[in-house]
Structures are given as structure tokens and as C-alpha cells.
Amino acid sequence: MLIESSTHALNSARALLPAFAPHSLAVQLPDLAGVLLTTAIFTVFGLLVFGLAYLIIVKASPFSIRKEIEDDQNTALAIIIGSVIIGVALIIAAAVHG
């Protein structure tokens, strides 16, 4: 009985898959170069923005970020920097998504 219900659930999920992922979203082979180029550009852009955000944090803080996190084990500072990185990632993702 359990196997039959699992099989039925799997078949139902497979039936719904085309509704959520239409073929129009698939990348065709002739368009692949453009998609890869766009991906590379956004990757470089994202890395530059992350680097710039980290440099701003380092320059704006009156203490050594490296010393505080590595030597003094300042977990609160690590959480703040991680939060900034996640925030920048969300902004970049929204910009890429349009």
C-alpha cells in the first residue's frame, strides 16, 4: 500500500512538472554562448561588489577586522559581516533577476 501511494505521488509530481517548468525556460544550444557570457559578466560584477563592500567595512571600522575575528574570536562581528554579505547578495540577486 505504501509503495502504491508513493508511486502515485511521484507520478502526480511528474505530471505537474511541465506546468512549473515550461520548455520556453530551457536554453537552446545557439543561445548558450550568450547565456554563458551574461553569467560570467554578472559573476564578475558580483565579486567586485562583494570586494567593494568588504573594503568599505574594513576602512570604516576603527579596529582590525582580521584581529577581531581570528585572534579575539569576536562572533558578533563575524555575524555582522556575514549579514552584510547576505544583504549584498540579495541586492545583487534582485538586480540580476530584474
Contact map, one row per residue, 1 for C-alpha under 8 A:
11111000000000000000000000000000000000000000000000000000000000000000000000000000000000000000000000
11111100000000000000000000000000000000000000000000000000000000000000000000000000000000000000000000
11111110000000000000000000000000000000000000000000000000000000000000000000000000000000000000000000
11111111000000000000000000000000000000000000000000000000000000000000000000000000000000000000000000
11111111100000000000000000000000000000000000000000000000000000000000000000000000000000000000000000
01111111110000000000000000000000000000000000000000000000000000000000000000000000000000000000000000
00111111111000000000000000000000000000000000000000000000000000000000000000000000000000000000000000
00011111111100000000000000000000000000000000000000000000000000000000000000000000000000000000000000
00001111111110000000000000000000000000000000000000000000000000000000000000000000000000000000000000
00000111111111000000000000000000000000000000000000000000000000000000000000000000000000000000000000
00000011111111100000000000000000000000000000000000000000000000000000000000000000000000000000000000
00000001111111110000000000000000000000000000000000000000000000000000000000000000000000000000000000
00000000111111111000000000000000000000000000000000000000000000000000000000000000000000000000000000
00000000011111111100000000000000000000000000000000000000000000000000000000000000000000000000000000
00000000001111111100000000000000000000000000000000000000000000000000000000000000000000000000000000
00000000000111111111000000000000000000000000000000000000000000000000000000000000000000000000000000
00000000000011111111100000000000000000000000000000000000000000000000000000000000000000000000000000
00000000000001111111111000000000000000000000000000000000000000000000000000000000000000000000000000
00000000000000011111110000000000000000000000000000000000000000000000000000000000000000000000000000
00000000000000011111110000000000000000000000000000000000000000000000000000000000000000000000000000
00000000000000001111111010000000000000000000000000000000000000000000000000000000000000000000000000
00000000000000000111111111000000000000000000000000000000000000000000000000000000000000000000000000
00000000000000000100111111000000000000000000000000000000000000000000000000000000000000000000000000
00000000000000000000011111100000000000000000000000000000000000000000000000000000000000000000000000
00000000000000000000111111100000000000000000000000000000000000000000000000000000000000000000000000
00000000000000000000011111110000000000000000000000000000000000000000000000000000000000000000000000
00000000000000000000000111111011001000000000000000000000000000000000000000000000000000000000000000
00000000000000000000000001111111000000000000000000000000000000000000000000000000000000000000000000
00000000000000000000000000111111000000000000000000000000000000000000000000000000000000000000000000
00000000000000000000000000011111100000000000000000000000000000000000000000000000000000000000000000
00000000000000000000000000111111111000000000000000000000000000000000000000000000000000000000000000
00000000000000000000000000111111111100000000000000000000000000000000000000000000000000000000000000
00000000000000000000000000000111111110000000000000000000000000000000000000000000000000000000000000
00000000000000000000000000000011111111000000000000000000000000000000000000000000000000000000000000
00000000000000000000000000100011111111100000000000000000000000000000000000000000000000000000000000
00000000000000000000000000000001111111110000000000000000000000000000000000000000000000000000000000
00000000000000000000000000000000111111111000000000000000000000000000000000000000000000000000000000
00000000000000000000000000000000011111111100000000000000000000000000000000000000000000000000000000
00000000000000000000000000000000001111111110000000000000000000000000000000000000000000000000000000
00000000000000000000000000000000000111111111000000000000000000000000000000000000000000000000000000
00000000000000000000000000000000000011111111100000000000000000000000000000000000000000000000000000
00000000000000000000000000000000000001111111110000000000000000000000000000000000000000000000000100
00000000000000000000000000000000000000111111111000000000000000000000000000000000000000000000000000
00000000000000000000000000000000000000011111111100000000000000000000000000000000000000000000000000
00000000000000000000000000000000000000001111111110000000000000000000000000000000000000000000000000
00000000000000000000000000000000000000000111111111000000000000000000000000000000000000001001000000
00000000000000000000000000000000000000000011111111100000000000000000000000000000000000000000000000
00000000000000000000000000000000000000000001111111110000000000000000000000000000000000000000000000
00000000000000000000000000000000000000000000111111111000000000000000000000000000000000010000000000
00000000000000000000000000000000000000000000011111111100000000000000000000000000000010010000000000
00000000000000000000000000000000000000000000001111111110000000000000000000000000000000000000000000
00000000000000000000000000000000000000000000000111111111000000000000000000000000000000000000000000
00000000000000000000000000000000000000000000000011111111100000000000000000000000000010010000000000
00000000000000000000000000000000000000000000000001111111110000000000000000000000000000000000000000
00000000000000000000000000000000000000000000000000111111111000000000000000000000000000000000000000
00000000000000000000000000000000000000000000000000011111111100000000000000000000000000000000000000
00000000000000000000000000000000000000000000000000001111111110000000000000000000000000000000000000
00000000000000000000000000000000000000000000000000000111111110011000000000000000000000000000000000
00000000000000000000000000000000000000000000000000000011111111000000000000000000000000000000000000
00000000000000000000000000000000000000000000000000000001111111000000000000000000000000000000000000
00000000000000000000000000000000000000000000000000000000111111111000000000000000000000000000000000
00000000000000000000000000000000000000000000000000000000001111110000000000000000000000000000000000
00000000000000000000000000000000000000000000000000000000000011111001000000000000000000000000000000
00000000000000000000000000000000000000000000000000000000010011111111000000000000000000000000000000
00000000000000000000000000000000000000000000000000000000010010111111100000000000000000000000000000
00000000000000000000000000000000000000000000000000000000000000011111111000000000000000000000000000
00000000000000000000000000000000000000000000000000000000000000011111111100000000000000000000000000
00000000000000000000000000000000000000000000000000000000000000111111111111001000000000000000000000
00000000000000000000000000000000000000000000000000000000000000001111111111101100000000000000000000
00000000000000000000000000000000000000000000000000000000000000000111111111000000000000000000000000
00000000000000000000000000000000000000000000000000000000000000000111111110000000000000000000000000
00000000000000000000000000000000000000000000000000000000000000000011111111000000000000000000000000
00000000000000000000000000000000000000000000000000000000000000000001111111100000000000000000000000
00000000000000000000000000000000000000000000000000000000000000000001110111111100000000000000000000
00000000000000000000000000000000000000000000000000000000000000000000100011111110000000000000000000
00000000000000000000000000000000000000000000000000000000000000000000000001111111000000000000000000
00000000000000000000000000000000000000000000000000000000000000000001100001111111100000000000000000
00000000000000000000000000000000000000000000000000000000000000000000100001111111110000000000000000
00000000000000000000000000000000000000000000000000000000000000000000000000111111111000000000000000
00000000000000000000000000000000000000000000000000000000000000000000000000011111111100000000000000
00000000000000000000000000000000000000000000000000000000000000000000000000001111111110000000000000
00000000000000000000000000000000000000000000000000000000000000000000000000000111111111000000000000
00000000000000000000000000000000000000000000000000000000000000000000000000000011111111100000000000
00000000000000000000000000000000000000000000000000000000000000000000000000000001111111110000000000
00000000000000000000000000000000000000000000000001001000000000000000000000000000111111111000000000
00000000000000000000000000000000000000000000000000000000000000000000000000000000011111111100000000
00000000000000000000000000000000000000000000000000000000000000000000000000000000001111111110000000
00000000000000000000000000000000000000000000000011001000000000000000000000000000000111111111000000
00000000000000000000000000000000000000000000010000000000000000000000000000000000000011111111100000
00000000000000000000000000000000000000000000000000000000000000000000000000000000000001111111110000
00000000000000000000000000000000000000000000000000000000000000000000000000000000000000111111111000
00000000000000000000000000000000000000000000010000000000000000000000000000000000000000011111111100
00000000000000000000000000000000000000000000000000000000000000000000000000000000000000001111111110
00000000000000000000000000000000000000000000000000000000000000000000000000000000000000000111111111
00000000000000000000000000000000000000000000000000000000000000000000000000000000000000000011111111
00000000000000000000000000000000000000000100000000000000000000000000000000000000000000000001111111
00000000000000000000000000000000000000000000000000000000000000000000000000000000000000000000111111
00000000000000000000000000000000000000000000000000000000000000000000000000000000000000000000011111
